[in-house]
Amino acid sequence: MILKIDSTNREKITVSLDDTKIIEEQKLGSQVLLPLIVKILKKQKATFADISEIKVNIGPGSFTGTRVGVAVANALGFALNIPVNGKKGKIALPKYEKSKFD
């Protein structure tokens, strides 16, 4: 089962499981990411152990949202010993939007 995370949008966070059509979206900030993942796993009657890979949108996107999504994906990948964005044992690196001050 592939977990997909997209937290690059300032307006919402999207979490989905590749094996299903279930998609969870939340219009609040990035602090809801882990509860969304737990919610979608419960709906599918699955556990973290059932996840075989994680795909995370690395950006560009909002600084905080992108950073949190990538950090959660990397932490889960490390803890579950599964690949993140197709690379096992390597961390995904975020890409941020260009700052208006650059």
Secondary structure, DSSP 8 states (H G I E B T S, - for coil): -EEEEE--SSS-EEEEETTSS-EEEESS-GGGHHHHHHHHHHHTT--GGG--EEEE---SB-HHHHHHHHHHHHHHHHHHT--BTTBTT------B---TT-
